[in-house]
């Protein structure tokens, strides 16, 4: 019984720490131009949908926060424009939307 509980916990994604409602507003103002509906207008394969996030090892708050903060390839860095709390909120929003299928 304990082993089943441990396995269930070990495969679950960590609890989200940010505020998804705040993240939705930040996403709308800063991210939606390229990522509306969880899509990616620049690199079509690298969407914000759960399967793509998992495929590209981006299915965690830390991975998304790093990407948003530092940018990568065609994505600009938002670390100078958004606070750490705003970045955490938008990462929480992205994961919550990915979980619900956008």
Rosetta blueprint (number, residue, H / E / L):
1 X L
2 X H
3 X H
4 X H
5 X H
6 X H
7 X H
8 X H
9 X H
10 X H
11 X H
12 X L
13 X L
14 X L
15 X L
16 X L
17 X L
18 X L
19 X L
20 X H
21 X H
22 X H
23 X H
24 X H
25 X H
26 X H
27 X H
28 X H
29 X H
30 X H
31 X L
32 X H
33 X H
34 X H
35 X H
36 X H
37 X H
38 X H
39 X L
40 X L
41 X L
42 X L
43 X L
44 X L
45 X L
46 X L
47 X L
48 X L
49 X L
50 X H
51 X H
52 X H
53 X H
54 X H
55 X H
56 X L
57 X L
58 X L
59 X L
60 X L
61 X H
62 X H
63 X H
64 X H
65 X H
66 X H
67 X H
68 X H
69 X H
70 X H
71 X L
72 X E
73 X L
74 X L
75 X E
76 X L
77 X L
78 X L
79 X L
80 X L
81 X L
82 X L
83 X L
84 X H
85 X H
86 X H
87 X H
88 X H
89 X H
90 X H
91 X H
92 X H
93 X H
94 X H
95 X H
96 X H
97 X H
98 X H
99 X H
100 X H
101 X L
102 X L
